[in-house]
Amino acid sequence: MSQVKDLSDFLSDLGSMQWGYIIYRTVYTSESNELFPLVVQRLEAYMMEGLRSTYTPSSLRDEEATLALQVRQQCQNIVIEDREQFDNVTFAQLRAHFQSYIEDDETGRWESGGGSKMFVVVDAEVMQSILSAPAIPQLPSEAQRIQRNRYYIKIVDPEFERNAEVWFREGEWDGSMKASIFDLWYLWFLITDEEIVG
């Protein structure tokens, strides 16, 4: 499938709506209060770098570069943070909130797409991982590919209980996994029509 078709189909399905992740903050310390805005900024910068590196304007026709720019412009992550509700909560509690959140949203944004099939968790471990990533995103070379997984977020399957009955024996998977911050665009695009299966 061509890059033009990939992007055209993506934008056609999206329409005038925005796309992106719901990001839950689950760590609330004095240090995290100061650094969390930087964490979100860096996470989003890597997300856009992943998109940019997939559709590099210098190697594409004008149409592809224009479509890729439009995809970037329509990206808006939603950050949910509330110390009283989310400080060190379990994935099960986050799943319950996530389901209520998308059901109550009347924009239609969460009716389909990757954003309805997973959400992001930033806990203390993830925060340190993102802060250790270079301030200016640069995809590692083939010789440095191990670095792709050094900086990560956690994504959670909101329907883990149902999926677990189908795919996993009890105790083998908790419905979450780590994902490289280099791969945030690719993951969102890939999982739009797929289920998280570990």
C-alpha positions in Angstrom: 0.0 0.0 0.0 1.4 3.4 -0.9 2.2 6.1 1.6 -0.3 8.5 -0.1 -3.1 5.9 0.3 -2.2 5.2 3.9 -2.3 8.9 4.8 -5.4 9.6 2.6 -7.3 6.8 4.2 -6.2 7.9 7.7 -7.3 11.4 7.1 -10.6 10.4 5.4 -11.5 8.2 8.4 -10.5 11.0 10.8 -12.4 13.8 9.0 -12.2 17.0 10.9 -11.6 15.3 14.3 -8.3 15.1 16.1 -6.4 12.0 17.0 -4.1 11.0 19.7 -3.7 9.2 23.0 -5.4 9.6 26.4 -2.5 9.9 28.8 -2.9 9.2 32.5 -0.5 10.5 35.0 -0.2 8.2 38.1 2.8 9.7 39.9 2.4 12.8 42.1 5.5 13.9 43.9 7.1 17.3 44.3 9.6 16.4 41.6 7.0 15.0 39.2 4.9 18.2 39.6 7.8 20.2 38.3 8.8 17.8 35.6 5.6 16.3 34.2 5.0 19.1 31.7 8.4 18.4 30.2 7.6 14.7 30.1 4.4 15.4 28.1 6.3 17.8 25.8 9.1 15.3 25.1 6.6 12.4 24.6 4.8 14.4 22.0 8.0 15.5 20.3 9.0 11.8 19.9 5.5 11.0 18.6 5.8 13.6 15.9 9.4 12.5 15.1 8.1 9.0 14.5 5.6 10.3 12.1 8.1 12.6 10.4 10.6 9.9 10.0 8.0 7.6 8.4 7.0 10.3 5.9 10.2 12.3 5.3 9.3 15.3 3.2 12.6 15.3 1.3 12.0 11.8 0.0 8.4 12.2 -0.8 6.2 13.8 -3.5 4.5 17.0 -2.5 1.2 15.3 -2.0 2.7 12.9 0.6 4.4 15.7 2.5 1.2 17.8 2.6 -0.8 14.9 3.9 1.8 14.0 6.6 1.7 17.7 7.7 -2.1 17.6 8.0 -1.9 14.4 10.1 0.6 16.1 12.5 -1.6 19.2 12.7 -4.6 17.1 13.7 -2.8 15.3 16.6 -3.9 16.3 20.1 -3.2 14.0 23.0 -5.4 14.3 26.1 -3.7 14.4 29.5 -5.7 13.3 32.5 -4.2 14.1 35.9 -5.8 14.4 39.3 -3.8 13.4 42.4 -6.9 12.5 44.4 -8.2 10.1 41.7 -5.1 8.7 40.1 -2.1 8.7 42.5 -0.7 5.1 42.3 -4.0 3.7 41.0 -4.3 0.2 39.4 -4.7 -0.5 35.8 -8.2 -1.8 36.6 -9.2 1.6 38.1 -7.8 3.4 35.1 -9.7 1.1 32.7 -13.0 1.9 34.5 -12.3 5.7 34.2 -11.2 5.3 30.6 -14.4 3.5 29.6 -16.6 6.1 31.3 -14.6 8.9 29.8 -14.9 7.8 26.2 -18.6 6.8 26.6 -19.4 10.2 28.0 -17.5 12.1 25.2 -20.0 13.3 22.6 -17.5 14.3 19.9 -17.4 10.8 18.4 -13.6 10.9 18.6 -13.4 7.6 20.4 -15.9 5.6 18.4 -13.0 4.0 16.4 -9.3 4.2 15.9 -6.3 3.4 18.0 -7.2 5.9 20.7 -10.2 3.8 21.7 -8.2 0.6 21.9 -5.5 1.7 24.3 -4.4 4.4 26.7 -1.0 5.6 28.0 0.2 5.5 31.6 2.9 7.7 32.9 4.1 6.4 36.3 7.4 7.1 38.1 9.2 4.5 36.0 7.9 5.9 32.7 8.6 9.4 33.7 12.3 8.6 34.4 12.6 6.8 31.1 11.2 9.7 29.1 13.3 12.2 30.9 16.5 10.2 30.2 15.7 10.4 26.4 17.6 13.0 24.4 15.8 16.4 24.4 15.8 16.6 20.6 14.4 13.4 19.1 16.6 11.5 16.7 15.8 8.0 15.6 18.7 5.6 16.3 20.6 4.1 13.4 20.4 0.4 12.6 23.6 -0.1 14.7 21.9 1.6 17.7 18.5 -0.1 17.5 18.7 -1.3 21.1 18.1 2.3 22.0 14.6 2.2 20.6 13.4 0.3 23.6 15.4 2.2 26.2 12.9 5.1 26.3 9.3 4.0 26.7 5.7 4.5 27.9 3.2 1.9 29.1 0.1 1.3 27.1 -2.9 -0.5 28.6 -5.6 -2.5 26.9 -8.9 -1.1 28.2 -10.7 -4.4 27.5 -8.1 -6.6 29.1 -10.5 -8.8 31.1 -12.4 -9.8 27.9 -9.3 -10.3 25.8 -7.5 -12.2 28.6 -10.2 -14.9 28.4 -9.5 -15.3 24.8 -5.8 -14.9 24.5 -4.1 -15.6 27.8 -4.0 -17.9 30.7 -4.4 -16.2 34.1 -1.3 -14.5 35.3 0.7 -14.4 32.1 -0.1 -10.8 31.1 -1.6 -7.9 33.0 -3.1 -6.1 30.0 -0.2 -3.7 29.6 3.0 -3.5 27.8 5.9 -1.1 27.3 6.2 0.7 23.9 9.2 2.7 22.7 8.5 6.4 22.4 10.1 6.2 19.0 7.1 4.1 17.9 4.1 6.1 19.1 2.9 7.1 15.7 3.4 3.7 14.2 1.7 2.0 17.1 -1.4 4.3 16.9 -1.6 3.7 13.2 -1.0 0.0 13.5 -3.5 -0.7 16.2 -6.3 1.4 14.8 -7.7 -1.8 13.2 -6.2 -4.3 15.6 -6.6 -5.5 19.2 -3.7 -5.4 21.6 -2.6 -8.9 22.1 0.5 -8.5 24.2 
